[in-house]
Amino acid sequence: MKSKFGYLVLLVLVLSVFVVFLGCKNGVQEVDGEVKIALVKGNPVDKVTVTKTTDGVYIIVSFDAVENTSSYEVYCQMEGSLEYVYLPGVQNYSTYAKADGIASDNADPDKWSCRTLTSAFKAGEKFRFGVITTLFETEFSSTSSDFTWSDYIKF
């Protein structure tokens, strides 16, 4: 039994080292014979803009692209809550009309946005919207930025 446990411990150690070095490919440096690992975060977006359509049906979350970024994720968070919820549909091929949220072709691929129905949010509560950027360095490793949050808006 002890030998099985020893093999299990050895396997866990080997896999841990393997995962650390694979996951930190660009952050691993050897200096004077010592291996140093630095985790590098992705670049955050500068500003997140949230607009309610004039007809009150949609919320449009928009932001400008960030250099050296592979993908974007949009989240919302209710004031006073520690939890946040992922909003799907972030893209750069359409823009949304501020009056009614109707999609049209986007001429500027550096402008990203998503829209969601206002009915998904509890009336009278305040919410904010945040964006995380991700840079995929390899198929096994990626780095994400910190959140960039909008101001709270009341529904």
TORPA-4810 file (N, C-alpha, C, O; in nm, 3 decimals):
<nodes>
NODE_1_0.082_-0.120_0.000_0.000_0.000_0.000_0.086_0.126_0.000_0.056_0.224_-0.068_M
NODE_2_0.197_0.121_0.079_0.285_0.237_0.086_0.349_0.267_-0.048_0.367_0.384_-0.083_K
NODE_3_0.384_0.165_-0.124_0.448_0.187_-0.253_0.350_0.251_-0.353_0.391_0.333_-0.435_S
NODE_4_0.222_0.214_-0.347_0.122_0.277_-0.433_0.106_0.424_-0.398_0.093_0.509_-0.485_K
NODE_5_0.108_0.453_-0.269_0.096_0.591_-0.225_0.218_0.672_-0.270_0.204_0.786_-0.313_F
NODE_6_0.335_0.613_-0.260_0.458_0.679_-0.304_0.455_0.710_-0.453_0.496_0.818_-0.495_G
NODE_7_0.407_0.614_-0.533_0.395_0.638_-0.678_0.294_0.748_-0.708_0.314_0.828_-0.798_Y
NODE_8_0.186_0.750_-0.631_0.084_0.853_-0.650_0.142_0.992_-0.619_0.118_1.087_-0.693_L
NODE_9_0.217_1.003_-0.509_0.280_1.130_-0.473_0.378_1.173_-0.582_0.381_1.289_-0.621_V
NODE_10_0.458_1.080_-0.629_0.555_1.110_-0.735_0.483_1.155_-0.863_0.527_1.250_-0.928_L
NODE_11_0.375_1.088_-0.899_0.298_1.126_-1.017_0.242_1.267_-1.003_0.247_1.346_-1.097_L
NODE_12_0.187_1.299_-0.886_0.131_1.432_-0.862_0.240_1.539_-0.874_0.217_1.644_-0.933_V
NODE_13_0.356_1.514_-0.818_0.466_1.610_-0.827_0.512_1.632_-0.971_0.532_1.745_-1.014_L
NODE_14_0.527_1.524_-1.045_0.569_1.535_-1.185_0.465_1.611_-1.266_0.500_1.699_-1.345_V
NODE_15_0.338_1.578_-1.248_0.232_1.648_-1.321_0.224_1.795_-1.282_0.200_1.880_-1.368_L
NODE_16_0.245_1.825_-1.155_0.242_1.965_-1.110_0.351_2.047_-1.177_0.326_2.156_-1.227_S
NODE_17_0.471_1.994_-1.179_0.581_2.064_-1.245_0.552_2.080_-1.394_0.574_2.187_-1.450_V
NODE_18_0.503_1.975_-1.457_0.470_1.978_-1.600_0.366_2.087_-1.629_0.382_2.163_-1.724_F
NODE_19_0.260_2.094_-1.548_0.154_2.192_-1.569_0.206_2.334_-1.547_0.171_2.425_-1.623_V
NODE_20_0.287_2.354_-1.445_0.341_2.487_-1.419_0.425_2.535_-1.537_0.409_2.649_-1.582_V
NODE_21_0.512_2.451_-1.587_0.598_2.494_-1.698_0.522_2.508_-1.829_0.554_2.596_-1.909_F
NODE_22_0.424_2.424_-1.852_0.343_2.438_-1.973_0.255_2.562_-1.966_0.243_2.636_-2.064_L
NODE_23_0.195_2.585_-1.851_0.104_2.698_-1.835_0.174_2.832_-1.831_0.109_2.935_-1.849_G
NODE_24_0.302_2.835_-1.807_0.376_2.960_-1.794_0.487_2.969_-1.897_0.595_3.022_-1.868_C
NODE_25_0.463_2.920_-2.014_0.568_2.912_-2.116_0.640_3.044_-2.135_0.763_3.048_-2.133_K
NODE_26_0.567_3.153_-2.154_0.631_3.282_-2.178_0.682_3.346_-2.050_0.758_3.442_-2.055_N
NODE_27_0.640_3.295_-1.935_0.680_3.356_-1.809_0.793_3.283_-1.739_0.828_3.320_-1.627_G
NODE_28_0.851_3.180_-1.800_0.958_3.103_-1.738_1.092_3.156_-1.787_1.116_3.166_-1.907_V
NODE_29_1.177_3.189_-1.691_1.311_3.236_-1.725_1.411_3.163_-1.636_1.382_3.129_-1.522_Q
NODE_30_1.529_3.142_-1.691_1.636_3.086_-1.609_1.739_3.196_-1.589_1.796_3.248_-1.685_E
NODE_31_1.761_3.231_-1.462_1.856_3.335_-1.427_1.956_3.278_-1.329_1.919_3.234_-1.220_V
NODE_32_2.084_3.277_-1.366_2.191_3.225_-1.281_2.159_3.085_-1.228_2.182_3.055_-1.110_D
NODE_33_2.106_3.001_-1.315_2.078_2.863_-1.276_1.949_2.844_-1.200_1.914_2.730_-1.168_G
NODE_34_1.876_2.952_-1.171_1.748_2.941_-1.101_1.635_2.964_-1.200_1.643_3.050_-1.288_E
NODE_35_1.530_2.886_-1.186_1.412_2.902_-1.271_1.318_2.999_-1.202_1.279_2.979_-1.087_V
NODE_36_1.280_3.104_-1.274_1.187_3.204_-1.220_1.062_3.203_-1.307_1.070_3.201_-1.429_K
NODE_37_0.946_3.203_-1.242_0.819_3.201_-1.312_0.746_3.332_-1.286_0.727_3.371_-1.171_I
NODE_38_0.707_3.399_-1.392_0.633_3.525_-1.380_0.501_3.510_-1.454_0.499_3.476_-1.573_A
NODE_39_0.392_3.534_-1.385_0.261_3.530_-1.449_0.230_3.667_-1.506_0.229_3.766_-1.433_L
NODE_40_0.205_3.674_-1.635_0.181_3.800_-1.704_0.032_3.808_-1.736_-0.024_3.718_-1.798_V
NODE_41_-0.032_3.916_-1.692_-0.175_3.933_-1.720_-0.195_3.993_-1.857_-0.108_4.063_-1.910_K
NODE_42_-0.312_3.966_-1.914_-0.348_4.028_-2.040_-0.376_4.177_-2.021_-0.392_4.223_-1.908_G
NODE_43_-0.381_4.250_-2.129_-0.410_4.394_-2.123_-0.560_4.417_-2.107_-0.638_4.362_-2.185_N
NODE_44_-0.602_4.496_-2.008_-0.746_4.523_-1.992_-0.796_4.625_-2.093_-0.717_4.702_-2.148_P
NODE_45_-0.926_4.626_-2.117_-0.984_4.730_-2.202_-0.980_4.861_-2.126_-0.977_4.862_-2.003_V
NODE_46_-0.981_4.973_-2.199_-0.972_5.104_-2.135_-1.101_5.144_-2.065_-1.098_5.194_-1.952_D
NODE_47_-1.215_5.121_-2.131_-1.343_5.169_-2.079_-1.456_5.081_-2.129_-1.455_5.035_-2.243_K
NODE_48_-1.552_5.056_-2.042_-1.672_4.981_-2.078_-1.790_5.078_-2.075_-1.816_5.144_-1.974_V
NODE_49_-1.861_5.086_-2.187_-1.975_5.177_-2.198_-2.103_5.094_-2.201_-2.114_4.996_-2.274_T
NODE_50_-2.199_5.135_-2.120_-2.328_5.066_-2.114_-2.438_5.166_-2.153_-2.445_5.276_-2.100_V
NODE_51_-2.522_5.124_-2.248_-2.628_5.211_-2.298_-2.760_5.135_-2.296_-2.768_5.022_-2.345_T
NODE_52_-2.863_5.196_-2.240_-2.998_5.141_-2.254_-3.055_5.195_-2.383_-3.041_5.314_-2.413_K
NODE_53_-3.120_5.108_-2.460_-3.184_5.157_-2.582_-3.298_5.251_-2.544_-3.356_5.241_-2.435_T
NODE_54_-3.330_5.342_-2.635_-3.434_5.440_-2.610_-3.568_5.374_-2.578_-3.644_5.423_-2.495_T
NODE_55_-3.595_5.262_-2.644_-3.722_5.193_-2.618_-3.718_5.108_-2.490_-3.819_5.051_-2.451_D
NODE_56_-3.601_5.101_-2.423_-3.589_5.031_-2.296_-3.585_4.880_-2.304_-3.594_4.814_-2.200_G
NODE_57_-3.573_4.823_-2.421_-3.576_4.678_-2.437_-3.439_4.613_-2.416_-3.429_4.504_-2.360_V
NODE_58_-3.333_4.681_-2.460_-3.198_4.623_-2.456_-3.100_4.708_-2.375_-3.118_4.828_-2.357_Y
NODE_59_-2.997_4.638_-2.327_-2.875_4.700_-2.274_-2.766_4.667_-2.375_-2.752_4.551_-2.414_I
NODE_60_-2.690_4.767_-2.417_-2.578_4.745_-2.510_-2.449_4.773_-2.433_-2.429_4.883_-2.381_I
NODE_61_-2.361_4.674_-2.427_-2.231_4.688_-2.362_-2.127_4.698_-2.474_-2.120_4.609_-2.559_V
NODE_62_-2.047_4.804_-2.474_-1.950_4.822_-2.582_-1.815_4.865_-2.528_-1.805_4.923_-2.419_S
NODE_63_-1.710_4.836_-2.606_-1.574_4.871_-2.569_-1.487_4.861_-2.693_-1.527_4.802_-2.794_F
NODE_64_-1.367_4.918_-2.685_-1.272_4.914_-2.796_-1.178_4.796_-2.779_-1.147_4.755_-2.667_D
NODE_65_-1.133_4.742_-2.891_-1.040_4.629_-2.890_-0.908_4.668_-2.823_-0.871_4.786_-2.819_A
NODE_66_-0.839_4.567_-2.771_-0.709_4.585_-2.708_-0.606_4.508_-2.789_-0.631_4.395_-2.832_V
NODE_67_-0.491_4.570_-2.810_-0.385_4.506_-2.887_-0.340_4.376_-2.820_-0.337_4.367_-2.698_E
NODE_68_-0.306_4.278_-2.901_-0.256_4.147_-2.854_-0.357_4.072_-2.768_-0.320_4.009_-2.669_N
NODE_69_-0.484_4.079_-2.804_-0.589_4.008_-2.730_-0.658_3.909_-2.822_-0.689_3.940_-2.937_T
NODE_70_-0.682_3.788_-2.769_-0.745_3.683_-2.848_-0.896_3.679_-2.834_-0.967_3.648_-2.929_S
NODE_71_-0.946_3.711_-2.714_-1.091_3.704_-2.693_-1.132_3.797_-2.579_-1.050_3.845_-2.501_S
NODE_72_-1.264_3.819_-2.573_-1.322_3.906_-2.471_-1.439_3.833_-2.407_-1.510_3.756_-2.473_Y
NODE_73_-1.460_3.857_-2.277_-1.576_3.804_-2.207_-1.643_3.918_-2.132_-1.576_4.001_-2.070_E
NODE_74_-1.776_3.922_-2.137_-1.853_4.026_-2.071_-1.932_3.962_-1.957_-1.990_3.855_-1.972_V
NODE_75_-1.932_4.030_-1.842_-2.002_3.983_-1.723_-2.086_4.097_-1.666_-2.060_4.214_-1.694_Y
NODE_76_-2.187_4.061_-1.587_-2.262_4.162_-1.513_-2.263_4.124_-1.365_-2.252_4.006_-1.330_C
NODE_77_-2.276_4.225_-1.280_-2.273_4.204_-1.136_-2.372_4.300_-1.070_-2.374_4.419_-1.101_Q
NODE_78_-2.455_4.246_-0.980_-2.550_4.328_-0.907_-2.477_4.398_-0.793_-2.388_4.340_-0.730_M
NODE_79_-2.513_4.522_-0.766_-2.451_4.598_-0.659_-2.464_4.523_-0.526_-2.573_4.475_-0.493_E
NODE_80_-2.356_4.513_-0.452_-2.355_4.444_-0.323_-2.330_4.295_-0.331_-2.318_4.229_-0.228_G
NODE_81_-2.322_4.241_-0.451_-2.301_4.098_-0.469_-2.155_4.070_-0.503_-2.089_4.152_-0.567_S
NODE_82_-2.105_3.955_-0.460_-1.970_3.913_-0.496_-1.972_3.829_-0.623_-1.867_3.806_-0.684_L
NODE_83_-2.088_3.782_-0.664_-2.101_3.696_-0.782_-2.122_3.781_-0.907_-2.178_3.890_-0.901_E
NODE_84_-2.076_3.728_-1.020_-2.103_3.790_-1.147_-2.142_3.683_-1.247_-2.108_3.566_-1.231_Y
NODE_85_-2.215_3.725_-1.352_-2.274_3.633_-1.448_-2.220_3.664_-1.587_-2.215_3.779_-1.628_V
NODE_86_-2.181_3.559_-1.659_-2.130_3.571_-1.795_-2.242_3.608_-1.892_-2.351_3.550_-1.886_Y
NODE_87_-2.215_3.703_-1.980_-2.311_3.740_-2.085_-2.254_3.694_-2.219_-2.149_3.744_-2.261_L
NODE_88_-2.320_3.603_-2.287_-2.269_3.555_-2.417_-2.296_3.656_-2.527_-2.372_3.751_-2.510_P
NODE_89_-2.231_3.634_-2.640_-2.263_3.711_-2.760_-2.176_3.831_-2.788_-2.213_3.915_-2.870_G
NODE_90_-2.061_3.842_-2.722_-1.973_3.955_-2.752_-1.913_3.935_-2.891_-1.865_3.826_-2.923_V
NODE_91_-1.915_4.040_-2.973_-1.872_4.026_-3.113_-1.832_4.162_-3.169_-1.856_4.265_-3.106_Q
NODE_92_-1.772_4.160_-3.289_-1.733_4.286_-3.354_-1.782_4.294_-3.499_-1.731_4.375_-3.576_N
NODE_93_-1.879_4.214_-3.536_-1.928_4.218_-3.674_-2.059_4.296_-3.689_-2.102_4.323_-3.801_Y
NODE_94_-2.121_4.332_-3.578_-2.244_4.412_-3.583_-2.235_4.527_-3.483_-2.165_4.519_-3.383_S
NODE_95_-2.309_4.632_-3.513_-2.331_4.738_-3.415_-2.481_4.738_-3.386_-2.560_4.684_-3.464_T
NODE_96_-2.519_4.799_-3.275_-2.659_4.800_-3.236_-2.710_4.943_-3.229_-2.645_5.031_-3.173_Y
NODE_97_-2.827_4.967_-3.288_-2.888_5.100_-3.287_-2.926_5.137_-3.145_-2.983_5.056_-3.072_A
NODE_98_-2.895_5.260_-3.107_-2.924_5.305_-2.971_-3.073_5.324_-2.945_-3.117_5.329_-2.830_K
NODE_99_-3.151_5.336_-3.051_-3.294_5.355_-3.034_-3.365_5.224_-3.000_-3.443_5.217_-2.905_A
NODE_100_-3.336_5.118_-3.080_-3.412_4.994_-3.062_-3.326_4.867_-3.056_-3.381_4.757_-3.049_D
NODE_101_-3.193_4.881_-3.060_-3.105_4.764_-3.049_-3.094_4.680_-3.174_-3.037_4.571_-3.169_G
NODE_102_-3.147_4.727_-3.287_-3.140_4.651_-3.411_-2.994_4.644_-3.458_-2.923_4.744_-3.456_I
NODE_103_-2.951_4.524_-3.499_-2.813_4.503_-3.543_-2.795_4.548_-3.687_-2.883_4.531_-3.771_A
NODE_104_-2.677_4.607_-3.714_-2.639_4.641_-3.850_-2.490_4.612_-3.866_-2.419_4.592_-3.767_S
NODE_105_-2.442_4.609_-3.991_-2.301_4.577_-4.016_-2.209_4.676_-3.946_-2.237_4.796_-3.941_D
NODE_106_-2.099_4.625_-3.894_-1.999_4.706_-3.826_-1.882_4.732_-3.921_-1.820_4.638_-3.971_N
NODE_107_-1.852_4.859_-3.947_-1.742_4.894_-4.037_-1.608_4.899_-3.965_-1.503_4.905_-4.029_A
NODE_108_-1.609_4.897_-3.831_-1.486_4.910_-3.752_-1.465_4.786_-3.666_-1.530_4.772_-3.563_D
NODE_109_-1.375_4.697_-3.705_-1.354_4.572_-3.629_-1.291_4.594_-3.492_-1.282_4.500_-3.413_P
NODE_110_-1.248_4.716_-3.462_-1.195_4.745_-3.328_-1.305_4.782_-3.228_-1.276_4.805_-3.111_D
NODE_111_-1.428_4.789_-3.274_-1.542_4.819_-3.187_-1.614_4.688_-3.155_-1.665_4.621_-3.245_K
NODE_112_-1.618_4.652_-3.027_-1.681_4.528_-2.982_-1.804_4.561_-2.899_-1.809_4.666_-2.835_W
NODE_113_-1.903_4.471_-2.901_-2.023_4.494_-2.822_-2.103_4.367_-2.803_-2.081_4.267_-2.871_S
NODE_114_-2.196_4.373_-2.710_-2.297_4.269_-2.694_-2.423_4.337_-2.644_-2.418_4.448_-2.592_C
NODE_115_-2.535_4.271_-2.660_-2.660_4.326_-2.610_-2.734_4.218_-2.533_-2.718_4.099_-2.559_R
NODE_116_-2.814_4.262_-2.440_-2.897_4.171_-2.362_-3.028_4.240_-2.328_-3.035_4.363_-2.325_T
NODE_117_-3.129_4.163_-2.302_-3.261_4.218_-2.271_-3.261_4.278_-2.130_-3.208_4.219_-2.036_L
NODE_118_-3.323_4.395_-2.117_-3.334_4.457_-1.984_-3.425_4.375_-1.893_-3.414_4.384_-1.771_T
NODE_119_-3.514_4.297_-1.951_-3.606_4.216_-1.870_-3.533_4.107_-1.791_-3.591_4.046_-1.702_S
NODE_120_-3.406_4.084_-1.822_-3.327_3.984_-1.750_-3.279_4.038_-1.615_-3.225_3.962_-1.535_A
NODE_121_-3.300_4.166_-1.588_-3.249_4.228_-1.466_-3.365_4.269_-1.375_-3.472_4.307_-1.422_F
NODE_122_-3.341_4.261_-1.247_-3.442_4.291_-1.147_-3.464_4.443_-1.139_-3.370_4.519_-1.120_K
NODE_123_-3.591_4.484_-1.154_-3.626_4.626_-1.150_-3.586_4.687_-1.015_-3.605_4.626_-0.910_A
NODE_124_-3.533_4.807_-1.022_-3.494_4.879_-0.901_-3.354_4.848_-0.852_-3.302_4.919_-0.766_G
NODE_125_-3.292_4.745_-0.905_-3.156_4.707_-0.864_-3.053_4.774_-0.955_-3.082_4.809_-1.069_E
NODE_126_-2.931_4.789_-0.902_-2.821_4.846_-0.980_-2.727_4.734_-1.023_-2.697_4.644_-0.945_K
NODE_127_-2.682_4.742_-1.147_-2.590_4.645_-1.203_-2.475_4.718_-1.271_-2.489_4.832_-1.315_F
NODE_128_-2.360_4.650_-1.278_-2.248_4.700_-1.357_-2.204_4.588_-1.451_-2.235_4.471_-1.430_R
NODE_129_-2.131_4.627_-1.554_-2.089_4.533_-1.657_-1.938_4.541_-1.671_-1.880_4.649_-1.675_F
NODE_130_-1.874_4.424_-1.680_-1.729_4.418_-1.686_-1.680_4.334_-1.801_-1.750_4.246_-1.851_G
NODE_131_-1.556_4.362_-1.844_-1.493_4.291_-1.955_-1.359_4.237_-1.910_-1.280_4.307_-1.846_V
NODE_132_-1.333_4.111_-1.944_-1.203_4.049_-1.925_-1.147_4.017_-2.064_-1.219_3.966_-2.150_I
NODE_133_-1.020_4.047_-2.084_-0.955_4.011_-2.210_-0.871_3.886_-2.187_-0.824_3.862_-2.076_T
NODE_134_-0.852_3.807_-2.291_-0.772_3.685_-2.281_-0.675_3.679_-2.397_-0.710_3.709_-2.511_T
NODE_135_-0.553_3.640_-2.366_-0.450_3.619_-2.467_-0.412_3.472_-2.463_-0.361_3.424_-2.362_L
NODE_136_-0.436_3.399_-2.573_-0.399_3.258_-2.581_-0.256_3.249_-2.632_-0.228_3.284_-2.746_F
NODE_137_-0.167_3.201_-2.546_-0.027_3.188_-2.584_0.000_3.057_-2.656_0.076_3.053_-2.753_E
NODE_138_-0.062_2.950_-2.610_-0.055_2.820_-2.675_-0.193_2.758_-2.660_-0.282_2.818_-2.599_T
NODE_139_-0.212_2.639_-2.715_-0.343_2.576_-2.699_-0.368_2.530_-2.556_-0.481_2.499_-2.521_E
NODE_140_-0.262_2.526_-2.473_-0.277_2.483_-2.334_-0.267_2.597_-2.235_-0.292_2.577_-2.116_F
NODE_141_-0.234_2.715_-2.279_-0.207_2.821_-2.185_-0.266_2.953_-2.231_-0.265_2.984_-2.350_S
NODE_142_-0.318_3.029_-2.137_-0.372_3.161_-2.168_-0.355_3.250_-2.045_-0.339_3.201_-1.934_S
NODE_143_-0.359_3.380_-2.067_-0.357_3.474_-1.956_-0.476_3.568_-1.973_-0.513_3.603_-2.085_T
NODE_144_-0.534_3.607_-1.862_-0.649_3.697_-1.864_-0.616_3.826_-1.791_-0.530_3.829_-1.703_S
NODE_145_-0.685_3.932_-1.830_-0.666_4.061_-1.764_-0.753_4.068_-1.639_-0.833_3.978_-1.612_S
NODE_146_-0.736_4.176_-1.564_-0.830_4.208_-1.458_-0.957_4.259_-1.524_-0.958_4.290_-1.643_D
NODE_147_-1.065_4.268_-1.446_-1.190_4.325_-1.497_-1.173_4.474_-1.522_-1.101_4.543_-1.449_F
NODE_148_-1.239_4.523_-1.624_-1.265_4.666_-1.640_-1.416_4.679_-1.626_-1.490_4.622_-1.706_T
NODE_149_-1.463_4.753_-1.525_-1.605_4.761_-1.494_-1.664_4.894_-1.541_-1.596_4.997_-1.541_W
NODE_150_-1.790_4.891_-1.579_-1.866_5.013_-1.607_-1.914_5.069_-1.474_-1.896_5.006_-1.369_S
NODE_151_-1.974_5.187_-1.478_-2.043_5.239_-1.361_-2.171_5.156_-1.341_-2.217_5.089_-1.433_D
NODE_152_-2.228_5.162_-1.220_-2.355_5.094_-1.196_-2.468_5.169_-1.265_-2.468_5.292_-1.270_Y
NODE_153_-2.563_5.093_-1.319_-2.684_5.155_-1.374_-2.805_5.090_-1.307_-2.804_4.972_-1.274_I
NODE_154_-2.908_5.171_-1.288_-3.029_5.124_-1.220_-3.131_5.081_-1.322_-3.153_5.148_-1.423_K
NODE_155_-3.194_4.968_-1.295_-3.300_4.916_-1.385_-3.436_4.948_-1.331_-3.537_4.913_-1.392_F
</nodes>
